[in-house]
């Protein structure tokens, strides 16, 4: 079975590896995003999928914009693939690409569609307090994650799971489900999505990381888990990332430090309080809330977010 694989992020690596390991699958090309500057030194860095593709000796395409790269489109058509498989690629495929493979384009999506269509389904599922999510394989159409569904796998969201952990878990589930989908493709009856049951998971913007202490402690904790490790507040105008926290039945003026113990820094919210157990100061490493308070003159009565 000849396959062209479209993927970029770490989430997409296990699925590509699964295809490479399958004796009845032949990956004839990989389409991924261009190398991007990363880190403090802004070093040009290949996406995770490209790293695996290089090690496997695969043909790689990295168009800045696929729909505006006629050379890439021509080469993809010439590969005569049976399927295009897409997982966390990062660009919308134009209709000309969707029409190329003989059997169709299959997307590995990180939610139980039609819920959480869009770019960041795993993060927003945690943010909204969902207790389960999963993977859906679907036939792609011109819409945003609107195509007919093929198979689903349900995964529980544990109370302490953050997005990094859940992405890793779902990436493994997605790899298995994709292979099952390909093997059973002829027998699967595609199921249209119910649009009135849909929800949207947009790209995460910088404002999503900022803690609003007037929100409830439960909602802020979900935010910490959803956007790990980037959710932050301000202490003396310096960013302080919150990496782990627990809800405590306590009240006070939102954003005010209520107590300091070895368990963490207790901060009042709009409803109950949040104990910051693990934090990361700007330019520093993760430390306990207690150690941060002792080393940075954080005292009871101080305000965060100012």
PyMOL commands that set and color helices and strands:
alter all, ss='L'
color gray80, all
select helices_A, chain A and resi 10-21+48-55+66-68+70-78+95-98+121-127+163-183+195-197+206-209+217-226+289-295
alter helices_A, ss='H'
color red, helices_A
select strands_A, chain A and resi 2-7+26-31+36-38+43-45+60-61+83-87+104-109+117-118+132-139+149-156+200-201+232-235+238-248+257-261+264-268+273-281+286-288
alter strands_A, ss='S'
color yellow, strands_A
deselect
rebuild
show_as cartoon
